[in-house]
């Protein structure tokens, strides 16, 4: 029997999901800076647009869950967003953390030498403002250091194609939920110009992973909060995992 060759952990990506979100409040500069402190090289984060057209870092459609204020992000101005405390809910030592702007995050990425996956959220403010988000993002992205790797992902194929038209050399990834398991992921990703697929870990099978890898796609799986599950996925051939526990991965996995 031929023994299967073990994978090289240093070739696998470990993405700190919303920054180091178990050590600091998610999607804050504190959480992003702890990525470097923890020896991890990739972070994942989310983009959205304020009422006055400023790009900020936020996962939810509103600021209710992660700040001491309330309101839909697309109905609030940047000045209003900047009054919200985005850290005290996590711990008193993070009191005063704010929802970062995209320029602030890019400054941190450049200073800390990090790689990043930006997710373009499906925008509730309408198609015109979604275009404003994409155009502003593509312009600001030019400030990222050439030493940093960037992936841009989205569940929204239209937004991904719009971005790809503005930044054709930036790698893009199509996100898929478990409920989309019957769709032709390869065809959809190809239509957006993407060579990377980001599938939901739930319901993902080894056979599908092997088929997509054989077709030439890279796969980064979300959200994998078990080291054992991550090892199984890497053994299947996936290239990376998005996780809230990136700080717990052995050093060998943090080198990529």
C-alpha positions as CSV (number, residue, x, y, z in Angstrom):
1,X,0.0,0.0,0.0
2,X,1.3,3.4,-1.0
3,X,1.3,5.8,2.0
4,X,-0.4,9.1,1.2
5,X,2.0,12.1,1.4
6,X,1.1,14.4,4.2
7,X,0.2,18.0,3.3
8,X,2.6,20.9,4.2
9,X,0.9,23.0,6.8
10,X,2.9,26.1,5.7
11,X,1.1,26.0,2.4
12,X,-2.3,26.3,4.0
13,X,-4.0,29.7,4.7
14,X,-5.5,30.4,8.1
15,X,-7.8,33.5,8.0
16,X,-8.5,35.4,11.3
17,X,-12.3,35.8,10.9
18,X,-13.2,39.5,11.5
19,X,-9.7,39.8,13.0
20,X,-8.7,38.0,16.2
21,X,-12.3,38.0,17.3
22,X,-11.9,35.8,20.4
23,X,-9.2,38.1,21.8
24,X,-10.7,41.5,21.0
25,X,-14.0,43.0,19.7
26,X,-14.6,41.8,16.1
27,X,-13.8,44.1,13.2
28,X,-11.9,46.7,15.3
29,X,-8.4,47.9,14.9
30,X,-7.6,46.1,18.2
31,X,-8.7,42.8,16.7
32,X,-6.8,43.4,13.5
33,X,-3.6,44.3,15.3
34,X,-3.8,41.1,17.4
35,X,-3.6,39.2,14.1
36,X,0.1,40.1,13.8
37,X,0.7,39.7,17.6
38,X,-0.6,36.1,17.3
39,X,1.7,35.2,14.4
40,X,-1.1,34.9,11.9
41,X,-0.7,36.4,8.4
42,X,-4.3,36.6,7.0
43,X,-7.3,38.4,8.2
44,X,-10.9,38.5,7.0
45,X,-13.2,41.5,7.2
46,X,-16.3,43.1,5.9
47,X,-17.0,46.3,4.1
48,X,-20.1,48.5,4.1
49,X,-21.1,52.1,3.3
50,X,-22.4,54.9,5.5
51,X,-25.2,57.3,4.5
52,X,-22.6,59.9,3.4
53,X,-20.6,57.5,1.3
54,X,-17.8,56.5,3.6
55,X,-16.5,52.9,3.6
56,X,-16.4,51.3,7.0
57,X,-15.6,47.9,8.5
58,X,-18.7,46.2,9.8
59,X,-20.3,42.7,9.4
60,X,-23.9,43.4,10.3
61,X,-26.4,45.6,8.5
62,X,-26.7,47.7,11.7
63,X,-24.4,48.7,14.5
64,X,-26.8,47.4,17.2
65,X,-25.0,44.1,18.1
66,X,-21.4,45.4,18.3
67,X,-21.7,48.9,19.6
68,X,-23.5,50.9,22.3
69,X,-25.6,52.7,19.6
70,X,-28.4,51.6,17.2
71,X,-29.1,52.1,13.6
72,X,-28.7,50.7,10.1
73,X,-25.3,51.5,8.8
74,X,-26.6,52.9,5.5
75,X,-28.8,55.4,7.3
76,X,-26.0,56.7,9.6
77,X,-23.3,59.3,8.7
78,X,-19.7,58.6,9.4
79,X,-19.8,61.2,12.2
80,X,-22.7,59.4,13.8
81,X,-20.9,56.0,13.5
82,X,-17.7,57.4,15.0
83,X,-19.6,58.2,18.3
84,X,-20.4,54.5,18.8
85,X,-18.3,52.5,21.2
86,X,-17.4,49.2,19.5
87,X,-15.3,47.8,22.3
88,X,-16.8,48.0,25.7
89,X,-19.3,45.2,25.0
90,X,-16.4,42.8,24.7
91,X,-14.4,44.0,27.7
92,X,-13.7,47.2,29.6
93,X,-10.1,47.3,28.3
94,X,-11.5,47.9,24.8
95,X,-13.7,50.8,25.8
96,X,-13.3,53.5,23.1
97,X,-12.7,51.2,20.2
98,X,-14.5,52.5,17.1
99,X,-15.8,51.1,13.9
100,X,-12.8,51.5,11.6
101,X,-12.9,53.2,8.2
102,X,-11.3,51.4,5.2
103,X,-8.4,53.9,5.1
104,X,-7.6,53.2,8.8
105,X,-7.6,49.4,8.2
106,X,-5.4,49.7,5.1
107,X,-2.9,51.8,7.1
108,X,-2.8,49.0,9.7
109,X,-2.4,46.3,7.0
110,X,0.5,48.1,5.6
111,X,2.1,48.8,8.9
112,X,1.7,45.2,10.2
113,X,2.5,43.5,6.8
114,X,-0.8,41.5,6.7
115,X,-2.7,39.8,4.0
116,X,-6.4,40.3,3.8
117,X,-9.7,39.0,2.5
118,X,-12.2,41.8,2.0
119,X,-15.9,40.7,1.8
120,X,-18.2,42.9,-0.1
121,X,-21.6,42.7,1.7
122,X,-24.8,42.6,-0.4
123,X,-25.8,46.3,-0.1
124,X,-29.2,47.3,1.2
125,X,-29.0,50.9,0.1
126,X,-29.7,50.2,-3.5
127,X,-27.7,49.4,-6.7
128,X,-26.4,53.0,-7.1
129,X,-24.9,53.1,-3.7
130,X,-23.6,49.6,-4.1
131,X,-21.7,50.9,-7.1
132,X,-20.4,53.8,-4.9
133,X,-19.1,51.2,-2.4
134,X,-17.4,49.2,-5.1
135,X,-15.8,52.1,-6.9
136,X,-14.6,53.7,-3.6
137,X,-13.1,50.4,-2.5
138,X,-11.3,49.7,-5.8
139,X,-9.7,53.2,-5.6
140,X,-8.7,52.8,-2.0
141,X,-7.3,49.3,-2.5
142,X,-4.5,50.8,-4.6
143,X,-2.9,52.0,-1.4
144,X,-2.4,48.5,-0.1
145,X,1.3,47.6,-0.1
146,X,2.5,45.3,-2.9
147,X,3.9,43.0,-0.3
148,X,0.4,42.2,1.0
149,X,-1.8,39.6,-0.7
150,X,-5.5,40.5,-1.2
151,X,-8.6,38.5,-2.0
152,X,-12.0,40.1,-2.5
153,X,-15.0,37.9,-1.9
154,X,-18.8,38.2,-2.0
155,X,-22.0,36.2,-2.0
156,X,-23.3,38.7,-4.7
157,X,-22.1,37.8,-8.2
158,X,-23.1,41.1,-9.6
159,X,-21.0,43.1,-7.1
160,X,-18.1,40.8,-7.7
161,X,-18.2,41.2,-11.4
162,X,-18.5,45.0,-11.0
163,X,-15.4,45.0,-8.8
164,X,-13.5,42.7,-11.2
165,X,-14.1,45.1,-14.0
166,X,-12.4,47.8,-12.0
167,X,-9.6,45.7,-10.6
168,X,-9.0,42.8,-13.0
169,X,-5.7,41.7,-11.5
170,X,-7.1,41.4,-7.9
171,X,-8.0,37.8,-7.1
172,X,-11.7,37.3,-6.3
173,X,-13.7,34.6,-4.6
174,X,-17.3,33.6,-4.8
175,X,-18.9,32.8,-1.5
176,X,-21.5,30.0,-1.2
177,X,-23.9,29.1,1.6
178,X,-25.0,25.6,2.5
179,X,-28.4,26.3,1.0
180,X,-26.7,26.8,-2.4
181,X,-25.3,23.2,-2.4
182,X,-27.2,22.2,-5.5
183,X,-25.8,25.1,-7.6
184,X,-23.0,24.8,-10.1
185,X,-20.3,26.6,-8.1
186,X,-17.7,26.3,-10.7
187,X,-19.9,27.9,-13.4
188,X,-21.0,30.7,-11.1
189,X,-17.4,31.5,-10.0
190,X,-16.1,31.4,-13.5
191,X,-18.8,33.8,-14.7
192,X,-17.5,36.4,-12.1
193,X,-13.9,35.9,-13.2
194,X,-13.1,34.1,-9.9
195,X,-10.6,31.3,-9.6
196,X,-11.3,30.9,-5.8
197,X,-14.4,29.5,-4.1
198,X,-15.3,30.1,-0.5
199,X,-17.9,27.4,0.6
200,X,-19.7,27.0,3.8
201,X,-18.2,24.1,5.9
202,X,-21.6,22.8,6.6
203,X,-22.6,20.1,4.1
204,X,-19.3,20.3,2.2
205,X,-18.1,16.9,1.0
206,X,-14.6,15.5,0.2
207,X,-15.9,14.5,-3.3
208,X,-17.0,18.1,-4.0
209,X,-13.7,19.5,-2.8
210,X,-11.7,17.1,-5.0
211,X,-13.9,17.9,-8.0
212,X,-13.4,21.6,-7.6
213,X,-9.7,21.3,-7.0
214,X,-9.4,19.1,-10.1
215,X,-11.1,21.9,-12.0
216,X,-8.4,24.3,-11.0
217,X,-10.1,26.3,-8.2
218,X,-8.6,27.3,-4.8
219,X,-10.9,26.6,-1.9
220,X,-11.1,28.5,1.4
221,X,-13.8,27.2,3.8
222,X,-15.8,29.1,6.3
223,X,-16.3,29.2,9.3
224,X,-14.1,26.4,10.8
225,X,-13.9,26.6,14.6
226,X,-12.4,23.2,15.3
227,X,-8.8,22.3,14.8
228,X,-9.8,18.7,14.1
229,X,-12.2,19.8,11.4
230,X,-9.6,22.1,9.8
231,X,-7.1,19.2,9.7
232,X,-9.6,17.0,7.9
233,X,-10.4,19.8,5.4
234,X,-6.7,20.4,4.7
235,X,-6.3,16.6,4.2
236,X,-9.1,16.8,1.6
237,X,-7.1,19.4,-0.3
238,X,-8.7,22.8,0.7
239,X,-6.3,25.7,0.6
240,X,-7.5,27.7,3.6
241,X,-10.0,28.1,6.4
242,X,-11.7,31.1,8.0
243,X,-11.8,30.7,11.7
244,X,-12.4,32.5,15.0
245,X,-9.6,30.4,16.6
246,X,-6.6,31.2,14.4
247,X,-4.5,32.0,17.5
248,X,-4.9,28.3,18.5
249,X,-3.4,26.9,15.3
250,X,0.2,25.5,15.5
251,X,2.9,27.7,14.3
252,X,3.4,25.7,11.2
253,X,0.0,26.8,9.9
254,X,0.7,30.5,10.5
255,X,3.7,30.8,8.1
256,X,1.7,31.1,4.8
